Amino acid sequence: MALANLADLVALHSPQDAHTFATGDGALVSLFRVDGLTRVYGRPEGRLSPELLKRLFAALPSFFQSPGHRLQWTLARDPDWADTAVEAHFAALDAQAKRLGFRNEGFTTGAPVDRLKAHFLPERSVLALWTEPNILSATDLKQERKGLNRTLEGVTWGPWQVLDPGLGLRGLIPIHEAACETLLEALGPGAHRVGLRLVRLKTREALAAWRQILDPSRGQGALFDVEHPPLMTDPFGPALPKIARQVLPAYTTVGAGETIAAGGLYYRVLSMGMGPARLVDFGDLFARLPRDLPWRYTVTLTADTGSGWLKSFLAGLLSWSNAINHGITRARARIQKKALLGDPACLMQVLACTWGKTPEEAGQNARRLAQRFESWGNTVVEEVFGDPVPDWITLAPGLRPKGNARWHGLNLSDACAFVPVASQASPWHAAPLLLRGPQGQVLPLAIGSSRQKNFNIAIFAATRSGKSVLLALLLILAHLLEPGKVRLPRFAFLDVGYGGMGAGQFLRELLGNRADLVQTHRLRNAPEYAINPFDTLLGQREPLALHRAFLIDFLTLVCTPMGRQEAPEHVYEMAAGLIDAAYPFYSDQHPEGQPKRWNPGQPGMLAVDAKVEAAIRTEDLPPAPSWWQVVDHLFARGDTAAAHAAQRFAVPLLSDLPEIAHVAGERFAAFHKISVGGKDGLSVFDFMMHLITQAQAQYPVVAAPTAFNLGVARGVILDLNEVTAGQGGDADKRTSIFYLLARWVTTGQWFVHTDDLVHVPERYRAFHTERIREILEDPKFAIYDEFHRTNGSVPARRVVDRDAREGGKFNIRLAIASQVPTDFDREFLEEHVATRFILSAPENTRQLAETFGLNAEEERLLKELNGPGPHGSPILALLDTREGPYRLFCSDPVPLEWLWAFNTTSEDRAVYQRLIQQMPAAEARALAAARFGASAKSLIEDLARSNLQAQSSDGATDAAAGQLAQSVLAEWNRDWVLRALESLGYRTKEGEAA
C-alpha cells in the first residue's frame, strides 16, 4: 500500500496551532506524553488497585457525559529501546565528561554500559484528546461549517496545507482548550487527583511521537509545523506537508496472516473480541507481559448516548458480575441505570500489536501476546482479519478516531480498568542519574534542579543496604556530570569508612593528570592535620556573618561537657563575646589591636621566611613586621599562595582565647559572677577557660595554625573513621567536633556572596570578586555520611541545620545520611529536604514511616527494601517538586566495574587491592567484574572454610582473598603472554602457545 492510499486512513490534515491539530472535518486533536504515576498505588494480592481506579473514575466523567470528546491512550514497550535510551543517556554524560577533562576508558562507553542496558525496559505512552464537531448544537455546527467554507474558498490543498488559515472549527477551539486544561488538572499531580505526569506536546513533538510509532527507522528529521516550516514549498506559496506524509512510512504491505510490513519491521494486530469474564485491571495484564516481548496497547473511549448500544452489544458483550453473559436487555438496563446514577456510558475499543524483524518473529510474538491476553480474566482476543492497516494506524493515538475492530459498551467505572496506567514517572525526562523502575522503566533523576524547592537530600540506610553506591558514586557523579558546567563542580564528602575513598580513587583515575582536583584523606587527630576554624578569607581581618555563627557554635560545642547534648546556660553568650573580641585583638586595623608578629622558623614556612627577609633588607617591610603586614606585602606582589600561608599565623587560635578573655576582663566580668550547675559550681568564665585549655590537649588538630592544605582541590573526600571511633561521652563529643572541623575545612569557603565584598579590604576586593563569582556560579555538593554519630549534639546539628536552610542561597546541595530515624525531624524534612531516599527499614517501621510522612502503601513497601539485588539496591524515593510530590519505588543499577571501584566489603577490598598492585585499576575492575560479578565475598568465605591450615578465621579469609587474587593474576599474565606471542606471529592452539 503506497503512501497515497495510506494517507486516506489518517484523519488529521494539518497543525492548527502550537499544540493542536485539525482534521478534514474540523475536529481538533492534542497529544500528551504520559510519563507515568507520581505516587505508588497498592495492589493487594489477588485484587485490583481500588484507589487508582477510584481516582481515574473521579477524573474523567466530564469527557463522557455527552458526545464530543474522545480519548485514545497507548502504552508500548520494547526491550530493543533500551539501547537507544541508555546510549542517549551516556552520550550526554560522555559529552560533559570530555568537557571536564575526564579520561574515558570504559567509563561512559564499552562493555560496562552495554551490560547496563539489560537492566532497563523503556516504555512510551501517549494520550490523544479529540474534540469533535458533534459537541456543538446542530445550529452552531451549521454556522461554523459555513464560516470555514467561506474562509477556505478557492484554496487548493493537494499534498500541502496553506499556513493560514487552519481547518479547525472556530467554535471548537475554546472548548478544546478548556478540555485540555481540565485533563491536565484532573489527571495531574495533587493530593486528590490521579497523580499522572502529563506533558502536552507541541505539534512538532507530536509528529516525532507518531513517526516513532509508525516509522521508527526513518529518524526524526524533516518534520514541519507552523513554527518550523520548510524553506522551499510548492507553487501555491508558504505551505506545510500534510500530517500523513510526515509520519507514515512510504510503503506498507500486508502479507500472509495479515502481517503488516512497514518501516523495516513486521507487525501483527490484535483486538479484544470479548472482555474479561472476571474483575481485572490493566496493571494485572501489565505484570503478565514478558520482558522480552515488544507490544503496544491502545484503548479508545468515547461517550455513548444510546445509538450504538444494540450494535455494540450484539458484536461483543462485557459482563462484570460473573462469568455468564446476561441478555442484551438486562445488560443495557444495568448500564443505563448506572449512567443515571452518575457513571457515564461509554463505547470502548481495545487494540494491541506486536512486531518483529521477520514475519516469523512477528507471528510468534503475536501468539505469545494473545496467550497473555487470554490469561487476563479469560479475555477473548482476535487477530484482525481482512485489512489490518486501519487498526494499526489507530494504535497511534490521534491520527484516526477509531479502528475497524469491535466496540464494547460499558460504564466509565468499568472502562477505567482498561486504561493503560501502571508505571511510575520521574519529574525529569532526562537527567544525569539513571534509576530503574520495578519492571525496568527508565527513571532519570536530577539533584539541584530548579523543579525542586530546595537542593537538600536525606538518606536513611542501614549497613549493607547500598548506601555507598548511591552516595559515593551515583550522587557525586550526577553532580559532577550535570550538563552545561565548564568547570569541575565542587563537592565535599565526609565519610566514615572505605566507600568514599574508593570513589575518590575512581574519580582521580578518570581525571588523569588533573587528579589533584580530587583529594582523599583519612583525617587524624594530629598536629600535621591541624585545622584552624578561625581562618578567614584572604586579607579579611574579621569573619563574615555565617562564619561567625559557625565559630560560636563550634566554641559552644568545645565547652559542652561530655555526655551532654547542650552547653550550660550562658556558655553560648560568652562564646559569642569571645569570638567578637578575638579578631580585633589581633587586627592591625583596630586601634587597640595587637597583631601577631612574624616569627621565622614555623613549620612549612621556609620559603615565606626567605621572602620576608628579602623584603626587610629592601625596606619593603619593617624590621619586625606583623603577620598581617607580611600577608599584605606578599599579596601586593601577586604571591597569593604565600599570602594564604602567612595569614594562617595572623588569625586567632583556640589556644589564644584564654589570653584574650583575661586581657578583656571587664567585657566578661558578668560571667565571673554566674555559676555553672548551682551556686557552688565554677563560674561560666572559669568553666569555659578550663574546657578550652583541656581541648587543646585533647584535640591537637585545633591547637595550631592550619597545616591541612587542600591546594587546588575542587572535590574532597575525608574519611573520619579514626577520629569518630569509640563509644561513650568522649567519643560522642569528639565525633561532633571533627564533623564540624571537617565541614569547615571542606565547605567553609563556600558560604560567600557578592554582598560580602563590602566587608573585604579594598586592596583584596578585585581578587575576591572573581573568586566569589565563580564559587557562587558553581553548584556545590556537601555529603555528611553516618550522621547518627553526632549523637544529637545540639551545636553540631545547629550548624548543619543552618547549612540546609541557607545553602540554597549559595548554590549548595546538602546530603545527610543516617541509620537512625530520630536523626531526622519530620518538620525539618517537610520544610527543607526536597529529596529523601530510604534504602532499608527496621523491623518496626512505624517510627520511620511517621518521620518521613509515608502513607500505608509506602510503609508496606519498606518491607521490600532488602539490600542490593540483581538490579541494584531497592530505594523508596520521595521527591517534592514544584508541581507536586513524586513517590518512586526504584533501584540503582550500575556497571559491575564501577562497583569494584569502591566496594565496602572487606573481603572484596582485599582482592581488589591485591589486583591494583599488579595492574591498572581499570583493568583490575574489569577482571574482577568478569570473574566474580558484583562480589567475591561468598567465594572467599567458601574457600576460607576449606582452608584447614589457617590459624584464625581472619587469617583464613585473608589467605582465601590472596588465593583468588592470585588466580586472576595468573590468568591475566597468561592471556598477556598469549597476546604477545600472537603479535610476534606465533599461533596458539586451544589456549596453548605453539
N, C-alpha and C positions, 0 to 999 in steps of 0.2 A: 504494500500500500504506500503510494508516494505521498509526499508532504501535502500536495494539493488536496488529496482525499482525507488525509488525517486532519487537516485544518478545519474541515467541516464539522468535526466532532468536538471542537473546542468552542465553548460558548463565549468566552472572553474575546473582546476585539482589541482593546487598547487601554492604556493608562488614562484615568480620569483626573487624578491629581497626584500629589507626592506619595499617598498611601493607599489609593483606591483605584480599582479597575472597573471598566464598564463593559457590559455585554452588548450584543447587537440589538436586543430589545429594551435596553435602558436600565437593566438591573445593575447593582453595584456590589462589588466584592472586595473585601480586605483580608489580608493574610497575616496570621500571628505565629511567631515562633513560640513553641511551648517547651520551656526548658525543664519543667517538672515541678514537683511539690516542694514547698518551702518548709513543710512540717512533716513529722513522722506520724503516720496513722497506724493504729493497731489492727492486726488481723488475727483475732482469736482462732485457735486451731479448729479447722472444720467449719468456720463461719466466714461471713462476708466482712468487709470493712464498714461497719454501720455508720461511723462518724463521717467518713469520706462520702458515702452515698447520700447521707442526710444533707451535707453541705452542698454537694453538687445539685441536689434537687432544689434546695433553697435559692441557689444562684440563677437557675435557668428558666423558671416559669414564664417570665415576661416575653421570651422569644417564641413561645408556643401557645399563647392564649388565643392567638388569631393568626391567619395565614400571612405570609410576607417575609419571614426570616427563615433561613436555612443554615444549619451548622454542619460542616464537614470536618472531621477530626481524624488525623492519621498519626500512627506511631510506627516506626520502622527500625530494624536492627540488622546489622551485617558485621560478622567478625572481620571481614576484609577492610572495613572502615578504620579499624584500629591503626593500621599502617599510616594512613593519612593523618589521623588525629594526633598520634604520638610524634610522628615526624614533624608536623607543623609546630607542635609544642616545643620540641627540642631544637628546631630551626631558629625559633625566636631566642631560646636560651643560648644557642651557639653564637648567634649574631652579637648578643650582649657580652658573652664571654670573650669573644675576639676583641670587642671594643675595649674591654677592661684589661686585655693582655693576658688572658688565661691560655695556657697550653692545652690544646685539645687532643689528648691521646686517649681515646676511648671514653671521654667524659660525656659528650653530648652526641656521639655517633658510635657506630660499630656494634659489636655483639651485645654489650650490656643493654643498649637501648632497644635492639631488636628483641631481646628476651623480654623486655618490659612490655612490649606490645601485647604479649599473650595474656596479660592481666586485664586488659581493657576490652570492653564490648560496647562501642559507641551507639547511641540512639539518636534518631532525628524525629521530631514531632512538630507538625504544623496544624493550625486550625484556620479554616476559612469561614467567614461570616458573610452570608448573602443577604442583601435586601432587595426583594423582588417587586415588580410593578403592582402585583395584586395586593400589596399592603395599602395602596391608595383606593379611594372610593371610585366607582365606575365613572362618575362625572369628572373627578380630578384627573383620573388616568387619561380620559379622552382629551382633556385640555392640555395635559403635559405632552402627549404624543403629537398634538398639533403644533405646539411650540417647538418641539425637537425637529419635526419635519421641516418647519419653516427655516430653522437655523441651518439644517444640513442640505437645504435645497441647492441643487447644482453641484454638490460635492461628489466626485467620482473616487471611490475608495480603492479598488484593486487590492494589491497586497500591502497598501500603506494606510496609515491614519494621518490625516492632516492635524497638525499640532493643536489647532484651535478651530472649532470647538470640540468638546468631548461628546460622548454618546449617552452618558447617564441622564436619566430624567431629573430635571432640576428639583422637583418636589421630593425626590428620594434622598437628596444629598443631606439635608439636616436630619432626616430620620435615620439614615445610615450612620452618620457621625455620632448621634446620640446612642445608637445601639452599640457601636464600638466602645464608647466610653463606659456604657453600662456593663459590657462584657469584661473589660479590664478591671472595673471596680468590683464586680461580683465574684470573679474568679481569682483575683489577685491576692497578695499577702494581706493579712489582717486577722484580728482576734476571732472574728465571727464569719470569715469568708473561707473559701476553699483552700487558699494558700498555694496558688499556682504562680509560677513566674512566667508571665506572658510578655512578649515584646512585639509590638505592632511593626511589621516590616514595611520599609519603604518599597516602592514599586520595583526598583532595581534589585533589591534584596529578595523580593518575592519571585522575580524572574529567575534569579540564580537558584532559589529553592526548587522551583519547578524543573529547571533543567537538570539539577542534581538528581531529581527523582526519575525523570523520563529519559535523559540522555547524558549520564554522568561522564562518559568518555569524551564528550565534546569540550569539557572545561567551562570556564566562567568568562571567556572573552566575548566580545561583540554582543553585549546586552545594552539595550537602549530604552530609555524612558524620557519623560518630559525634561528632567534635569540633565540627561546625558543623551542628547540627540546625535545622530550620525552627522559627520561633517559634509558628506555628499548624499544627495537624495535624488529622487526621480524628477521628471519634468513638472510635476504638479506643485513643486515648492517644498518648504520645510515639512518633513513628514517623518513618521516612525514606522518601523516594520510591525505588522500585526503580531499579537502575542504568540499565536500558534507557530509562526515562522521562527520565533526566537527560542522556543523551549522544546519543540518536538524534534525527534530525530528525522533525518532526511527521508529514510525509508523504513517501513515496518512491514514485516511479512508474517503470515500466520501459517504454521506448518502442522504436521501431524500431531494429534492430541490437543489441538488448539494452543500450540506453543507459539508465543509471540517472539519474534527475533527483532530486536531493536537496540541500537547503540552498542553493539558488541556483546550483549547479554541475551539470554533466553528466559522468558517469563511464563509462568502458569498462573492463571487467575482462578480463585475460588470464591464462592458466595455462601452465605448462610441460608439454607433452604428451610430449615425449621429450627427455632430457638431451643435453648436448653430445656430439659424436662424437669429440672430442679433448680433451686436458687444457687446462682453462681455470680461472679463478677469478673471484670476484666483482669484484676490482679491475680485471680486464680489461673486464668489462661496464660498470663504473662509468666508466671512461675513455672508452667509446664513446658514452655517452648525451649528447645535445646540451645545451648550456647553457640553451636556451630551451624545453626540453621538461619539463613537470611530470610527475612519476611517483612511484609508491610501489611498493616491492618487499618482499614478506614471505615468509619461509621458515619452515615449521613442521617440527620434528624430534621424533620420539618413538621409543622403543625398539621393536624388532620381535623377538619370540621365536619366530617361525616361522608363526604362524597367518595372517599376512597375506601370506605370500610369494607364493603362487600368484596370488592376485587382483592384487597389485601388479605382478607381472611380466607377467601377461597384459595389464594395462592399458597399461604402458609400460616398456620395458626400457632401463636405462642400460648403456653399455659404455665401459670406460675403457682397454682395452688397444689397441684400434684402432677404425676406423670401421665395422666389420662386427659386427652383433649376434650374440652367441653364443646357443646354445639355452638354454632356461629351466633345464634340468637342470644344465648346466655352469656357468651364471652363479650359480645357487643354491649349488652346491657351492663355488664360489670364495668367495662372500661368507661362507658358513658356516665355511670354513677360516680366513679372516682373523679372523672373530669368535672362534674358538677360540684364536687367537694374540694376543688382546687388543684387536682392532679391532672394537668393538661393531657389530652390525647395526642399522640404523635404517630407519624409514619417513620419507619426506620429501615435502612438498608445497610447491610454489613458485607463488606468485601475484603478479601485478603489476596495477597500474591506472594510468590517466592520466585527465585531466579537462580541461574547457574551459568557457567561459562560454556556449557554444551547443552543440547536438548535433553540428553540423558540425565545430566545432573539436575536440570530444572524439573524433569519428571520425577526423579527420586525425591527431591526436596518437596515437591507438591504432595506426594504420598505421605511423607513424614508430617507435613503441616496438617493435612487432613486428619491423620490419626490423632494428633494432639487436639484438634478442634472437637473431634467426636468424643474424646475422653472428657471434654469440658461440659459436663452436665448432659451427656448424650445428645449433643448438638448434631443436627443433620447438615452436612456440608456437601455442596455440589460444585463440581468443576464447571466452569462456564463453557457451554457448547454453542456452536454457531460462531459468531464473530465476538471474540473476547476483547477486542481493542477498545470499544466504548467503556467497558468496565475498567480496563487497565488505565485509561486516561482519568476516569473518575477516582481512581486510587490516589491521584494527585489533587488534593483539595483545592477548590477554587477555579478549576478550569472548566468543569462540566457539572451541572447541578445534580445529575443522577446517572446511574448506570442502568443496564438492562436487567439486572438481577431482581430477585423477588423483594417486595416490600412487606414489612410486618407492622401490624397495628398494635399499639400498647400505650400504657400511660408513661408519663415522663419519669415517675419514680422508678419504674422498671427499666426504662431506657438508660438511666444513669449507670446501671450496672455494666453497660456495654461501652461506656466512654473510656478511651484508652489512656488512663492515668494510673501510673504505678510507680514511677521513678522519682528520684529526688533531684532537686535543682541546686546549682551553685549560684550565688549572686553575680558571678563573673563568667563571661563567655570564653575568656582567655586570661591566663594568669601564670606567674612563674611556678607555682606549686600545684602539682597534679595529684589529687586524691581519687579514690576509686569507690563507686557506689557498690551496694551489695551484690548486684549482678554484673558488675563490670562497667557501670556508667562512668563517663569521664566527668570529674568534678574539679575544675580549676579553682584555685584559691589564692587570693592576694592578701598580703598584710600591708598595713599602712595605706589602705585605699580610701579615696575620698567618699566611697559609698558608705563608709562607717563613720560613726560619730567620734570615735577615738581609736588610737592605734595600740591599745594595751591588750595583752594576751594572758590568760590564766590557764595553767595546765595542772590537772590533778592526775597523778600517776604513781603507782607503786613500783617497786623494783621489778625488773624483768617484764615490764609492760610495753616496751617500745619507746619510752620517752626519749632516749638518746638519739634514736633515728629522727624523731620529729624535731627535737631541739637542735642537736648538733649538726644535723645535715640539712634536713628539708627547710626548716625555717630560715636558717642562715643563708643557704643557697638561694632561696626565694628572695631574700632581702638583697643579696649581692647581685643577682641576675635580673632584677627588676628592669624592664626595658627603659631606655632613654637616658640612663645615667652615664656621664662621661668620665667619672672618677670612681674608684672602688669605694662603695659606701662604707661608712664607719660602723663597727659593731664591737660589743664587749660581751664576753660570755664568762660569767662567774660560775664555775663548775665544781663539783665535788666528785672526783673520780676520773676515769680514763676517757670517757666519751668525747668530751670537748677537746682533749689533747690530740686524740686521733683525728678529729675533724680538722683541727689546725694543721696537723701534718699533711693531710689530704689537700687543704687549700694552698699551703706553701708549695706543695708539689705542682699544683696547677699553675701557680704564679711564676714558677721557674726562677729566672734571675731577678724577679721582683718579690721574692719570697719574704723579704724583710717587712713588707706591708702587713703581714700577718705574723703575730708573735704568740708563742705559747710559753707559759712559765708556771712552775709549781711554787706558789708563794710560801715563804718560810718566815718564822718569827726570828729574824736575824738581822744584824746591822746592814749587811750587804743588800738587804731588801727594804731598806728604810724608805718610808713614805710619810712625808710631812703634809698633813691635810691643811696646813696654814699657807701653803704655796699659793701665789696669786698670778694673775695674768702678767706677762712681761711688762715691767715698768710700773705696774699698779701697786700703789702703796697700801691700799685697803681692799678688803674683799667686796665683791659685788653682793647684792641683796640675797640671792639664793645661796651663795657660798657662805655668807654669814649665818643664815638659818641652818645650813648643814653643820657648820662648826659648833653652833650652840647645842644641837642635838648630839653631836659626837662627844663634846665635852660632858654633857649631861650623862651620856652612857658610861663614860670613863668613871664618873662619880656616882654611879649606881652600884650599890653593894651586890655582891654575888648572891644569887638566889632570888633577887627581886626584879620585877618587870619594870618598875618605875623608880626614879630617883626620889629621895626625900623631898619634902616641901621646901621651897626657896632655892633649891640647887639650880634649877633651870634659870631663875632670875640672876643668880650670881654668875652662872656660866655666861650669860649674855653680857654682863658687865665686864667680865674678864676678856672676852673677845673684843669688845669695843675699846678696851684700854690697851690691848696688846699692840695693835698696829700703829697707833700714834706714838706709842712708847719707843718704837724702833724706826720711826719715819724720819727722814731728813727734811721733810716738808712741814713738820709740826713744830711750833715754837719751842715746846719743851721736849722734843724728841731726842733720843739718844741712839742714833743709828749705829748698828754694829760695824766694827772696824775690820778692814781687811787684815786677815792673819794668814800669812803664807803657810804652805805645808799641809793643807786639807786634802783628804783622800781624793784622788782623781782630778786634782786642780793644778797639776804641774804646768800644763800649757797656759792656763789662765794666769798663774803667778808670773810666768815669764812675760806675758803681755803687760801686766800691771807694772812690773819692774821697769820695763822699757818705757812705759808712759810716764813713770815717775822721773826717769832720767831726762826725758824730753820736756818735763814740767807740764805735760798734759793732764797729769793728776798730781795732787798734793802729796807730800811725803808719807802721810799716814791716811790714806783715803778711806772713806766708808765703803761698805759693800755696795750701797746704792750708787755712790759715785762711780764705782767700777762698772756696775751694770750700765749706767748711762753712757759712760765712755765707750764701752765695747759695742753697745747698740749703735752709737753715732758713727762708728766705723764699719757698720754692716755685719759685725760678727754676732749674729743673734744666738747662735748655739752657745758661744762662750758667755754671752749675757745671761741666757737662761741658767747656765751652770752657776754663775756668780750669784744670781738672785736667790738661789736656794739657801745661801748663807746670810741673806739680808732680812728675810722674813722671820717672824717669831716661830718658836718651837714650843711643844707641850712643856718641855723642861724649863722654859723661860717664865711660865705663868706664876709660879710661887714668888719669884723676884718682883714681877710686875705687881702682884697683889700686895706685897709688903710696901713697895715704894708708894703706891697709890692708896695708902692706908685709909685715908679719910673717905675715899669713894666706897669702900667696903666696910666701913665702921659698923653699919647696921647688922651685917652678917656675923659680927663677933658676938652680938647680943642674942642671936636666935639659936636655940639649941636644936640638935637633931635627936629625935626619939625621946624627948622629955627634958625636964629642966636640968637633970644631972648629966646629960649627954654632951658630946662635943658640940662646939658652935658650928654653924654651917661653914664658916670660914675655915676653921681648923680641920673639919671633916673633909672638905674638898682638897685642901692642901695635902692632907695625908694620902688620899686616894690618887691624886695626881702624881705625887712622889712615888707611890707604890707602883703606878702604871709604868713609870719609866724603867723600872727594874723588870716588871713582868712582860712588858711589850717593847723590847729594844727596837722593834721596827718603827715605832713612833717617836723614839727618843733622840733622833739625829736628823740632820738635813737629808733631803731626799737623795737616795742613791739608786733607786729603781728607775732606770731610764728606758722608756719605750721607743725612743727615737722617732722614726718616721712611720711607725705602725699606725695603720688605719683600722686594723682588727686585732683585738687582744683576747686571748683565752687564758684565764687564770684558774689553776687547779687549787682549790682551797682545802683539799682533803687533810693535809698535815696540820694546818692551823685551826681546823674545826673539829679535830678528833677528840674523843673522850666524852664523858658524861658528867653531870653534876653542875653545880652553880658556876664553877670556874670555867668549864667548857662552854656553857651557855653564853656567858659574858664575853669570853674570848671569841666565840663564833660571831657574835653580833658586831664586835669591834672590827674584826677582819672583813666581814661583809661590807661594812661602811668604808673601811680603808680601800678595799678593792674597788668599790663603787667610785670612790673619789679619784683614784689614780687612773681608772679607765674611762670614766664618763664625766668627771668634774668639769672639764673644759668645754663640754657640750652645751652647758647651760648659760649661753651668752646670746645677746641680742644687740641689734644695732643701736637700740636705746641706751645701751651701756657705754657707748662711746663718749658720752658727755662726762663720764667719770674717769676716763683714761687721760693721762698726761698728754699734753699737746704733741710732744715730740714722738709719741708712740701711736698717735691716732691713725695715721695713714697705714702703718703696719697692721694694726688690728682691724681696720675697716675691711680690707680684702679678706683677711683670715676669718673674721666673723661672718662676712657674707658667704663664704664657702661653707663654713660649718652649718649655717642656717639652711643653705640650699640642700645640703646632703642629707638624705634620710639616715637616721642613726638607730641602731637596734641594741638594746641592753637586755641581757638574759640573766636572771637570778635563778639558778637551779638549787634544788634541795633547800628551799627557803624555810622549810619547817625547822631547820637547825637554829634559826634565830630565836626559836622558843618563846615567841610572844614578847620579845624585848620592845617596849614601847618606843624608845628613841630610834631604834633601828627601823621599826615599822613606820614611824612617823616620816623618816627620810624617804623611804620607798613610796609611801602613800603620797607624799608631796610630788615625787617624781612622776607618779602616774597621773596626778591631777594637772601638773604643769607641763608635762612632756610634750603634749601636742603643740604648744606654742613654739617649741624649739625643734619640731620635726623629729621627735624621739619616739621610737616604738619600744615598748617595755613588755617583757615576758617574765612571769613569775611561775615557777614550778614547785609543787609541794606534794608530799604524801599524806598530809593531814588535812581533813576537810575544814577544821576550825581555823586553819591559816587564812582562809578566805571568808570575808564578811559579805553576806548577801547584799546588803545595801551598797557596799563598795563595788561589788561585781556588777550590779544592775546599773549603777551610775557611771562607772569609769572603766569598765572592761567590756569591749565590744566583741572579743573573740575568746571563747572558752573551749578547751579540749579536755575531755575526760577519757582516760585510757584504761582505767581499772576501777574497781569498786570493792568496798569491804563487804563482808557477809551481810551485815545490816545496812541497807542502802538508804534508810530514811533520812539520816542527817545530811548525807551528801546530796540527796535529791532536794531537800529543803534549802540547803545553801546555794545550790545552782539553779533553783527555781524550776525543777523538772516536773512535767505532768506525769500521769500514771503510765502512759506508754513509754515515755523517755526513761522513767525509772525502771520499767521492765527490761529495757534494752541494756541497762547497766550489767545485768547478769550475763550478757553475751560479750562483755569486754574481758576476754580470757587470754590476752597476751598474743605475741606475734604468731602469725599463721602463714599459709602459702601466699596470701595476697598482702602481707604486711600486718601491721598491728591494727586491730579494730579501734575505732575512735567515735565517740559521740561528740560531734562538733556543734556548738551553739554560737551562732553568728548574729549579731544585732547590726542591722543596716538601716539606712535612712528610709528604705522602702518597706521595712518590717523585719521581723525575726526570721532566721533560717535555722532549721534543725536538720542535721545530716548524720546518718549512721554510715560511716565510711571506713576506709582503711588507707594505708600509705605505702603502696608497693614501691620499692626502689631496686635498682640493679644490684645483684648479689655482690658485684665487685665493690660497689660503694659501701655496702655493709661492712666488708672486711676492713675498710679504712679506719673505723672507729669502734669495732666490736668491743663491748664492755665485758664480755665473758672472759674470765681469766684463762681458761683452757684455750680459747681461740686466740687470745692475745699471745700466749706462749708460742703457738705455732706460727702466727703471723710475724712476730718479732724475729724469730729464727730465719724466716724466709727473706725478710727485707735486709738482713745482714749479708745475704749472698747474691741478691739480685735487685733490680729496680723495683720500687714499691708497686708501680702499676702492674708489672708482670707478676709480682707476688700475689696481688689481689686477684688477678685473672686466674692464676693457677689454683689458688685456694678455693675460689668460687667454682671452678670446673671440677675440682676433686671432691670438695666437701659440701657444696651448696652454701646455705646460709651459715652453717655452723659445723664445727668438728667435735663439739662437746660430747655427744653420745659415743662417737668412735673412740675418743680419748678415754672416756670412762670404761668402756668395754675392754680396751687394751690395758688399762691400768689394773683392772680386776684380774686379768690373766697374767700379769707380771708378778710372779711369785717371789722374785728376788728383791723387790722393793722393801726398804726398811720402814717406810711410813706411807700413809695414803698420799701425803703431799709429794713425797719422792716418787711414788708410782705414777701420779698424774704428770709430774714434770718429765719423767722418763718417757711416758707414752706420747706426750706432746713432741718431745725430741724425735721419737721414732717416726711419727707421722711426718714431721717436717723433713727428716732425712729421706723418707720415701719420695716425697715430692721433689726434693732437690736432686735425687738420683735420676728420676725420670726426666727432669728438666735438663740436667747435664747430658744425659743420653740423647735426648732429642737435639740438643745443640750440636753434639758431635756428629749425629747423622746428617743434620743440615749442612754442616761444614764439609763432610765427606762428599755429599751430593754436589755441593757448589764447586768442588775440585774435580768433578767428573766421575766419581765413584758411584756405583749403583748399590742399592740396598735391596735385600730380599727378605720379606716377612719381618722387616724391622731390624735385620742384622746387616752390618757393613759387609760389602762383598770383598 
